[in-house]
Amino acid sequence: GSSHLKPFPGDILEFPLNKYFSHFGIYYGERDGVPYVAHLTCRDSETKLLLFGRALKSEVKLDPVEVVGRRYKVRNMLDENHPPRDFYSVVKPAIDDMMGKDITFDILFHNSEHQATLFRYGLKKSTQVSVGVVRVFDIGTMWLDID
């Protein structure tokens, strides 16, 4: 789809991890000239996490965009069917409220894409699970790079 290059606050950013999976976050805007992204991340993040679709403790964090990934694109994937919620009155307070709280990460039911669509649209959707999950569970295990 078409994507603008410079993200606006509230945009969903997609950071490709590998051929099948991406990490997602919400563009939060700049602080002192540094662009930040709010994203669901596993707290005990070793560089490699082995996921069996099991639930993991995670939380929403604010990190500089380039810490999360140097390559990304704006992916507001549901905009044509779902109007995005206003960033300053709805999305930002929701992000601020969630930060530091325990969230159960689940590759099928609550991944970083679900969290991003929940913030932007108020609903949980994952486009990549339907595509990627069959391949993943054929192998039975999946490695995710989480920096």
KOLTOR-551494 format. One line per field, with one value per residue: x, y, z of N, C-alpha, C, O in turn; residue in one letter. Coordinates in nm, 4 decimals, decimal comma. Layout:
nxx: [X/...]
nyy: [Y/...]
nzz: [Z/...]
caxx: [X/...]
cayy: [Y/...]
cazz: [Z/...]
cxx: [X/...]
cyy: [Y/...]
czz: [Z/...]
oxx: [X/...]
oyy: [Y/...]
ozz: [Z/...]
code: [A/...]
end
This chain:
nxx: [0,0827/0,0222/0,2483/0,3346/0,6482/0,7528/0,6596/0,3493/0,2345/0,0700/0,0630/0,0996/0,3938/0,5897/0,8339/1,0422/1,1250/1,1986/1,1492/0,8850/0,7782/0,7053/0,7776/0,5717/0,4750/0,3559/0,3881/0,5092/0,5869/0,8192/1,0771/1,2822/1,3874/1,4264/1,2832/1,0218/0,8895/0,6047/0,5754/0,4925/0,6787/0,8885/0,9756/1,1923/1,3972/1,6032/1,8485/1,7545/1,4436/1,2667/0,9710/0,6799/0,4279/0,3458/0,2361/0,3946/0,5431/0,5084/0,5450/0,4296/0,6495/0,8342/1,0537/1,3420/1,2960/1,5033/1,6360/1,4625/1,4457/1,6231/1,5156/1,1971/0,8440/0,5558/0,2520/-0,0541/-0,2750/-0,5508/-0,6925/-0,8748/-1,1070/-1,1539/-1,1855/-0,9074/-0,8309/-0,8246/-0,5035/-0,3979/-0,6086/-0,7010/-0,5322/-0,2647/-0,3057/-0,3937/-0,1683/0,0137/-0,1117/-0,0905/0,1769/0,4414/0,2758/0,1893/0,1534/0,0188/0,1960/0,1185/0,1659/-0,0394/-0,2719/-0,2213/-0,0082/0,2614/0,1490/-0,1282/-0,1408/-0,0663/-0,2729/-0,4836/-0,4305/-0,4404/-0,6881/-0,8701/-0,9326/-0,8401/-0,6313/-0,4584/-0,2670/-0,0533/-0,0507/-0,2438/-0,1308/0,1348/0,1292/0,0748/0,3011/0,4839/0,3987/0,4139/0,6829/0,7064/0,8574/0,9735/1,2028/1,2469/1,3890/1,4516/1,5447]
nyy: [-0,1204/0,2376/0,4531/0,7192/0,8845/1,0284/0,9718/1,0393/1,1353/0,8663/0,7032/0,3674/0,1861/-0,0396/-0,2754/-0,4761/-0,8092/-1,0549/-1,2674/-1,3427/-1,2266/-0,9254/-0,6506/-0,4310/-0,0928/0,2157/0,5356/0,7896/1,0467/1,3269/1,3714/1,6100/1,6299/1,3660/1,0902/0,8868/0,5588/0,3796/0,0619/-0,2880/-0,4909/-0,7589/-0,7971/-0,9341/-0,9286/-1,1222/-1,1396/-1,3243/-1,4809/-1,7644/-1,8673/-2,0441/-1,9862/-1,9395/-1,7606/-1,4633/-1,2453/-0,9047/-0,5583/-0,2241/-0,0048/0,3022/0,3789/0,5109/0,5419/0,4452/0,2688/0,0588/-0,0272/0,0132/0,0011/0,0685/0,0961/0,3035/0,1701/0,1853/-0,0157/-0,0609/0,1624/0,2192/0,0846/0,1334/0,4170/0,5984/0,6611/0,9723/1,1050/1,2764/1,3120/1,0538/0,8244/0,8781/0,9258/0,6656/0,5111/0,6243/0,5481/0,2710/0,2167/0,0416/-0,1385/-0,4804/-0,6924/-0,9633/-1,1220/-1,2774/-1,4760/-1,5433/-1,4177/-1,1796/-0,9864/-0,7644/-0,6325/-0,6560/-0,4955/-0,2458/-0,1933/-0,1875/0,0429/0,2399/0,2031/0,1055/-0,1579/-0,5070/-0,6461/-0,8707/-0,8935/-1,0462/-1,2828/-1,4617/-1,5221/-1,6001/-1,7906/-2,0592/-2,1558/-2,1154/-2,2868/-2,5281/-2,5795/-2,5659/-2,4232/-2,0908/-1,8358/-1,5158/-1,2069/-0,9796/-0,6727]
nzz: [0,0000/-0,0167/0,1451/0,3608/0,4098/0,6309/0,9542/1,1256/1,4522/1,6086/1,3895/1,2676/1,2890/1,1067/1,1642/0,9958/1,0855/0,9851/0,6982/0,7368/0,9651/1,1463/1,3643/1,5483/1,6176/1,7672/1,6364/1,8350/1,8356/1,8658/2,1091/2,2347/1,9761/1,9089/1,7515/1,8789/1,9502/2,0588/2,1862/2,2150/2,4142/2,5188/2,8502/2,9769/2,7796/2,6159/2,3567/2,1835/2,1661/2,2393/2,1137/2,1765/2,1035/2,3481/2,6363/2,7365/2,9725/2,9209/2,8222/2,7459/2,5985/2,5608/2,3140/2,1407/1,7904/1,6233/1,7856/1,8050/1,5403/1,2358/0,9875/0,8707/0,8008/0,7444/0,8359/0,8252/0,8420/0,8581/0,7932/0,5818/0,6457/0,9124/1,1049/1,2237/1,5702/1,7512/1,8060/2,0154/2,2010/2,2548/2,1804/2,2709/2,5560/2,6164/2,5601/2,7447/2,9774/2,9696/2,9911/3,1424/3,2689/3,3374/3,0642/2,8913/2,6546/2,3537/2,0809/1,9086/2,0034/2,1326/2,0161/1,9069/1,6933/1,7337/1,9628/1,8605/1,6719/1,8450/1,9954/1,7874/1,6516/1,8342/1,8255/1,8088/1,5742/1,3654/1,0885/1,0179/1,1635/1,0632/0,8183/0,8767/1,0756/1,0258/0,8956/1,1016/1,3083/1,1881/1,2009/1,4671/1,6461/1,6991/1,6364/1,7606/1,7022/1,9416/2,0262]
caxx: [0,0000/0,0972/0,2841/0,4160/0,7785/0,7665/0,5412/0,2771/0,1971/-0,0452/0,0850/0,1571/0,5215/0,6235/0,9779/1,0553/1,2201/1,2457/1,0609/0,7454/0,7288/0,7459/0,7460/0,4904/0,4605/0,2846/0,4762/0,4677/0,6304/0,9581/1,1165/1,4159/1,4334/1,4423/1,1533/0,9954/0,7827/0,5481/0,5601/0,4823/0,8070/0,9046/1,0596/1,3187/1,4320/1,7323/1,8474/1,6703/1,3375/1,2033/0,8278/0,5967/0,2914/0,3146/0,2241/0,5135/0,5244/0,5596/0,4918/0,4421/0,7622/0,8688/1,1944/1,3738/1,2649/1,6171/1,6721/1,3734/1,4872/1,6618/1,4253/1,0558/0,7535/0,4256/0,1559/-0,1856/-0,3366/-0,6973/-0,7510/-0,9888/-1,2282/-1,1714/-1,1251/-0,8142/-0,8716/-0,7422/-0,3820/-0,3748/-0,7146/-0,7336/-0,4236/-0,1529/-0,3402/-0,4010/-0,0292/0,0705/-0,1763/-0,0477/0,3210/0,4892/0,1833/0,2082/0,0652/0,0575/0,2242/0,0823/0,1884/-0,1659/-0,3846/-0,1826/0,1290/0,2865/0,0560/-0,2553/-0,1304/-0,0636/-0,4062/-0,5687/-0,4086/-0,4822/-0,8284/-0,9571/-0,9630/-0,7236/-0,6253/-0,3227/-0,2652/0,0564/-0,0724/-0,3153/-0,0389/0,2596/0,1194/0,0786/0,4429/0,5523/0,3656/0,4675/0,8159/0,6860/0,9234/1,0060/1,2938/1,2212/1,4922/1,3999/1,6606]
cayy: [0,0000/0,3624/0,4970/0,8401/0,8527/1,0818/0,9311/1,1328/1,0701/0,7776/0,6083/0,2366/0,1598/-0,1816/-0,3033/-0,6160/-0,8921/-1,1551/-1,2764/-1,3677/-1,1534/-0,7882/-0,5943/-0,3126/0,0040/0,3398/0,6523/0,8697/1,1847/1,3541/1,4342/1,6676/1,6004/1,2216/1,0257/0,7732/0,4649/0,3038/-0,0736/-0,3983/-0,5591/-0,8520/-0,7324/-1,0055/-0,9586/-1,1684/-1,1029/-1,4232/-1,5375/-1,8793/-1,8594/-2,1570/-1,9361/-1,9295/-1,6249/-1,4088/-1,1144/-0,7973/-0,4270/-0,1191/0,0826/0,4086/0,3713/0,5816/0,4605/0,3734/0,1591/-0,0527/-0,0790/0,1185/-0,0081/0,0588/0,1704/0,3367/0,0678/0,2046/-0,1166/-0,0703/0,2962/0,2319/0,0295/0,1796/0,5491/0,6009/0,7452/1,0927/1,0733/1,3523/1,2964/0,9140/0,7264/0,9110/0,8913/0,5194/0,4645/0,6675/0,4697/0,1307/0,1997/-0,0182/-0,2395/-0,6159/-0,7360/-1,0968/-1,1305/-1,4064/-1,4600/-1,5573/-1,3379/-1,0439/-0,9571/-0,6199/-0,5777/-0,6396/-0,3809/-0,1236/-0,1662/-0,1539/0,1851/0,3296/0,1866/0,0566/-0,2998/-0,5925/-0,7184/-0,9034/-0,9442/-1,1395/-1,4119/-1,5514/-1,5644/-1,6581/-1,8842/-2,1970/-2,1879/-2,1171/-2,4018/-2,6459/-2,6016/-2,5887/-2,3204/-1,9723/-1,7429/-1,3750/-1,1149/-0,8615/-0,6011]
cazz: [0,0000/-0,0182/0,2787/0,3636/0,4662/0,7663/1,0305/1,2103/1,5777/1,5954/1,2796/1,2996/1,2230/1,0933/1,1589/0,9530/1,1593/0,8889/0,5816/0,7728/1,0813/1,1718/1,4946/1,5237/1,7254/1,7347/1,6393/1,9504/1,8183/1,9025/2,2353/2,2137/1,8407/1,8875/1,7284/1,9679/1,9164/2,1706/2,1334/2,3099/2,4128/2,6302/2,9495/2,9957/2,6423/2,5699/2,2160/2,1154/2,2482/2,1768/2,1409/2,1341/2,1124/2,4905/2,6884/2,8005/3,0354/2,8373/2,8583/2,6452/2,6281/2,4665/2,2770/2,0168/1,6731/1,5650/1,8759/1,7718/1,4105/1,1410/0,8725/0,9075/0,7141/0,8015/0,7942/0,8861/0,7557/0,8656/0,7792/0,4898/0,7075/1,0503/1,1250/1,3363/1,6822/1,7628/1,8812/2,1385/2,3007/2,2842/2,1665/2,3605/2,6950/2,6294/2,5664/2,8724/3,0816/2,9608/3,0080/3,2662/3,3211/3,2856/2,9567/2,8486/2,5111/2,2974/1,9371/1,8360/2,0509/2,1715/1,9763/1,8940/1,5940/1,8047/2,0528/1,7794/1,6158/1,9591/2,0232/1,6784/1,6085/1,9403/1,8070/1,7921/1,4469/1,3230/0,9518/0,9952/1,2274/0,9725/0,7129/0,9241/1,1862/0,9773/0,8759/1,2302/1,3906/1,1197/1,2559/1,6090/1,7255/1,6219/1,7030/1,7338/1,7485/2,0090/2,0814]
cxx: [0,0851/0,1302/0,3629/0,5437/0,7927/0,6422/0,4798/0,2441/0,0682/-0,0327/0,1390/0,2864/0,5475/0,7745/0,9948/1,1614/1,2827/1,1422/0,9136/0,6914/0,7864/0,7125/0,6740/0,4890/0,3818/0,3835/0,4234/0,5020/0,7730/0,9694/1,2588/1,4724/1,4532/1,3047/1,1374/0,8814/0,7373/0,5204/0,5539/0,6111/0,8195/1,0101/1,1939/1,3767/1,5785/1,7337/1,7626/1,5651/1,2772/1,0560/0,7585/0,4514/0,2491/0,3093/0,3521/0,4789/0,5849/0,4990/0,5062/0,5550/0,7737/1,0173/1,2187/1,3527/1,3868/1,6731/1,5893/1,4111/1,5199/1,5722/1,2821/0,9732/0,6237/0,3244/0,0229/-0,2857/-0,4886/-0,7684/-0,8731/-1,1182/-1,2573/-1,1069/-1,0286/-0,8626/-0,7760/-0,6218/-0,3782/-0,4828/-0,7369/-0,6097/-0,3098/-0,1873/-0,3475/-0,2607/0,0310/0,0162/-0,1247/0,0980/0,3568/0,3952/0,2129/0,1057/0,1114/0,0734/0,1876/0,0870/0,0569/-0,2685/-0,3469/-0,0354/0,1445/0,1929/-0,0824/-0,2518/-0,1357/-0,2019/-0,5045/-0,5539/-0,4689/-0,6323/-0,9244/-0,9996/-0,8361/-0,7311/-0,4799/-0,3290/-0,1615/0,0315/-0,1407/-0,2227/0,0744/0,2450/0,1275/0,2232/0,5138/0,5243/0,3899/0,6033/0,8056/0,7529/0,9517/1,1011/1,2563/1,3408/1,4252/1,5173/1,6220]
cyy: [0,1240/0,4006/0,6258/0,8101/0,9034/1,0471/1,0476/1,0614/0,9893/0,6799/0,4759/0,2204/0,0098/-0,1954/-0,4494/-0,6895/-0,9957/-1,1632/-1,2833/-1,2755/-1,0139/-0,7533/-0,4621/-0,2203/0,1242/0,4552/0,7518/1,0174/1,2027/1,4112/1,4820/1,6286/1,4533/1,1591/0,8994/0,6864/0,3958/0,1636/-0,1750/-0,4778/-0,6489/-0,7985/-0,8018/-1,0342/-0,9945/-1,1294/-1,2011/-1,4726/-1,6542/-1,8771/-1,9848/-2,1127/-1,9230/-1,7838/-1,5838/-1,2751/-1,0068/-0,6659/-0,3322/-0,0265/0,1911/0,3970/0,4589/0,4887/0,3808/0,2656/0,0354/-0,1123/0,0331/0,1173/-0,0188/0,1260/0,1982/0,2370/0,0856/0,1149/-0,1195/0,0617/0,3017/0,1779/0,0847/0,3167/0,5452/0,6951/0,8643/1,0665/1,1439/1,3306/1,1508/0,8238/0,7527/0,8824/0,7399/0,4600/0,4985/0,5835/0,3255/0,1106/0,1434/-0,1213/-0,3754/-0,6468/-0,8753/-1,0977/-1,2698/-1,3920/-1,4647/-1,4524/-1,1993/-1,0203/-0,8062/-0,5543/-0,5574/-0,5134/-0,2497/-0,0910/-0,1299/-0,0057/0,2730/0,3237/0,1474/-0,0872/-0,3771/-0,6667/-0,7526/-0,9624/-1,0539/-1,2761/-1,5087/-1,6056/-1,6483/-1,7773/-2,0305/-2,2416/-2,2046/-2,2467/-2,5341/-2,6813/-2,6273/-2,4846/-2,2012/-1,8863/-1,6018/-1,2959/-0,9976/-0,7909/-0,5313]
czz: [0,0000/0,1254/0,2683/0,4400/0,6091/0,8462/1,1076/1,3407/1,5613/1,4804/1,3332/1,2204/1,2225/1,0765/1,1177/1,0347/1,0676/0,7777/0,6214/0,8812/1,0924/1,3157/1,4682/1,6449/1,6763/1,7424/1,7420/1,9331/1,8679/2,0430/2,2166/2,0780/1,8103/1,8667/1,8134/1,9158/2,0453/2,1184/2,2459/2,3025/2,5345/2,7251/2,9653/2,8590/2,6311/2,4226/2,1371/2,2135/2,1725/2,2141/2,0915/2,1319/2,2567/2,5322/2,7598/2,8628/2,9461/2,8835/2,7407/2,6888/2,5224/2,4390/2,1550/1,8977/1,6274/1,6573/1,8417/1,6365/1,3143/1,0177/0,9221/0,7999/0,7882/0,7470/0,8670/0,8139/0,7580/0,8375/0,6879/0,5502/0,8464/1,0666/1,2434/1,4459/1,6929/1,8534/2,0164/2,2436/2,3415/2,2882/2,2651/2,5074/2,7174/2,6415/2,7023/2,9875/3,0863/2,9994/3,1444/3,3261/3,2598/3,1784/2,9189/2,6980/2,4641/2,1464/1,8596/1,8756/2,1004/2,1413/1,9559/1,7925/1,6547/1,8910/1,9747/1,7222/1,7267/1,9939/1,9134/1,6514/1,7206/1,9190/1,7750/1,6602/1,4223/1,1842/0,9378/1,0571/1,1325/0,8641/0,7696/1,0144/1,1427/0,9582/1,0094/1,3035/1,3191/1,1791/1,4058/1,6968/1,6371/1,7025/1,6631/1,7826/1,8152/2,0746/2,2105]
oxx: [0,2071/0,0488/0,4471/0,5469/0,8386/0,5317/0,5488/0,2272/-0,0304/-0,1088/0,2138/0,2879/0,5299/0,8346/0,9648/1,2730/1,4032/1,0572/0,8271/0,5712/0,9002/0,6300/0,7106/0,5005/0,3458/0,4541/0,3076/0,4523/0,8392/0,8846/1,3473/1,5910/1,4925/1,2177/1,2275/0,7903/0,8189/0,4505/0,6028/0,6483/0,7665/1,1196/1,2981/1,4027/1,6662/1,6303/1,7049/1,5950/1,2415/1,0207/0,7772/0,3615/0,1321/0,3705/0,4102/0,3951/0,6992/0,4135/0,5840/0,5560/0,7289/1,0983/1,1280/1,3875/1,3753/1,7494/1,6382/1,4089/1,4522/1,5549/1,2498/1,0247/0,5866/0,3121/-0,0089/-0,3691/-0,5496/-0,8897/-0,9653/-1,2271/-1,3716/-0,9867/-1,0629/-0,9272/-0,6612/-0,6361/-0,3578/-0,4530/-0,7864/-0,5855/-0,2642/-0,1068/-0,3118/-0,2370/0,0916/0,0879/-0,1161/0,1381/0,3095/0,4305/0,2561/-0,0144/0,2316/-0,0223/0,2224/0,0199/0,0428/-0,3437/-0,4323/0,0505/0,0524/0,1612/-0,1469/-0,3466/-0,2010/-0,2438/-0,5971/-0,6531/-0,5399/-0,6962/-1,0461/-1,0915/-0,7391/-0,8257/-0,3898/-0,3885/-0,1776/0,0859/-0,1006/-0,2348/0,1063/0,3378/0,1808/0,2621/0,5937/0,6163/0,3870/0,6338/0,8858/0,7095/0,9531/1,0821/1,2366/1,3882/1,3497/1,5803/1,7057]
oyy: [0,1165/0,3821/0,6416/0,7210/0,8310/1,0880/1,1409/0,9395/1,0387/0,5834/0,4726/0,2390/-0,0586/-0,1356/-0,5386/-0,6403/-1,0207/-1,0751/-1,2353/-1,2500/-0,9878/-0,8183/-0,3890/-0,2646/0,1331/0,4712/0,7930/1,1026/1,1066/1,4876/1,4022/1,5979/1,4178/1,1721/0,8157/0,7334/0,3585/0,1470/-0,1517/-0,5267/-0,6176/-0,7598/-0,7361/-1,1496/-0,9083/-1,0900/-1,1648/-1,5021/-1,6423/-1,8841/-2,0261/-2,1933/-1,8986/-1,6967/-1,6621/-1,2010/-1,0181/-0,6625/-0,3561/0,0236/0,1741/0,4046/0,4797/0,3707/0,2622/0,1800/-0,0774/-0,2342/0,1359/0,2197/-0,1041/0,2025/0,1270/0,2209/0,0103/0,1614/-0,1760/0,0723/0,3795/0,2199/0,0829/0,3316/0,4952/0,7961/0,8573/1,0128/1,0802/1,3305/1,1252/0,7552/0,6616/0,8209/0,6913/0,3704/0,4134/0,5518/0,2654/0,0002/0,1907/-0,1860/-0,3849/-0,6295/-0,9019/-1,0771/-1,3689/-1,3057/-1,3983/-1,4036/-1,1110/-1,0325/-0,7294/-0,4359/-0,4553/-0,4348/-0,1542/0,0247/-0,0515/0,0629/0,3692/0,4269/0,1552/-0,1351/-0,3229/-0,7416/-0,6749/-1,0680/-1,1447/-1,3758/-1,6247/-1,7211/-1,7549/-1,8569/-2,1147/-2,3508/-2,2965/-2,3099/-2,6401/-2,7979/-2,7008/-2,4607/-2,2117/-1,8663/-1,5725/-1,3174/-0,9241/-0,8432/-0,4656]
ozz: [0,0151/0,2160/0,1799/0,5249/0,6974/0,8106/1,1488/1,3412/1,5066/1,4729/1,4308/1,0987/1,3233/0,9873/1,1970/1,0517/1,0719/0,7650/0,5481/0,8872/1,0534/1,3798/1,3762/1,7592/1,5589/1,8420/1,7363/2,0069/1,9070/2,0890/2,1857/2,0659/1,6992/1,9528/1,8194/1,8476/2,1295/2,0184/2,3564/2,1958/2,6412/2,6840/2,9669/2,8249/2,6361/2,3687/2,0346/2,3292/2,0553/2,3318/1,9771/2,1559/2,2861/2,4705/2,8350/2,8113/2,9018/2,9720/2,6483/2,8012/2,4090/2,5314/2,0745/1,9034/1,5962/1,6128/1,8483/1,6196/1,3118/0,9514/1,0049/0,7184/0,8815/0,6256/0,9591/0,7362/0,6672/0,8555/0,7126/0,5110/0,8922/1,0445/1,3505/1,4182/1,6490/1,9633/2,1197/2,3630/2,4512/2,3875/2,3342/2,5774/2,8248/2,7225/2,7674/3,0824/3,1934/3,0363/3,2478/3,4247/3,1449/3,1991/2,9151/2,6235/2,5283/2,0898/1,7569/1,7912/2,1091/2,2287/1,9839/1,8035/1,6310/1,8924/2,0167/1,7234/1,7056/2,0189/1,9426/1,6308/1,7039/1,9854/1,7222/1,6361/1,4538/1,1632/0,8563/1,0097/1,1221/0,8231/0,7169/1,0286/1,2149/0,9994/1,0276/1,3553/1,3816/1,2039/1,4635/1,8095/1,5145/1,8225/1,5452/1,8941/1,7515/2,1665/2,2725]
code: [G/S/S/H/L/K/P/F/P/G/D/I/L/E/F/P/L/N/K/Y/F/S/H/F/G/I/Y/Y/G/E/R/D/G/V/P/Y/V/A/H/L/T/C/R/D/S/E/T/K/L/L/L/F/G/R/A/L/K/S/E/V/K/L/D/P/V/E/V/V/G/R/R/Y/K/V/R/N/M/L/D/E/N/H/P/P/R/D/F/Y/S/V/V/K/P/A/I/D/D/M/M/G/K/D/I/T/F/D/I/L/F/H/N/S/E/H/Q/A/T/L/F/R/Y/G/L/K/K/S/T/Q/V/S/V/G/V/V/R/V/F/D/I/G/T/M/W/L/D/I/D]
end
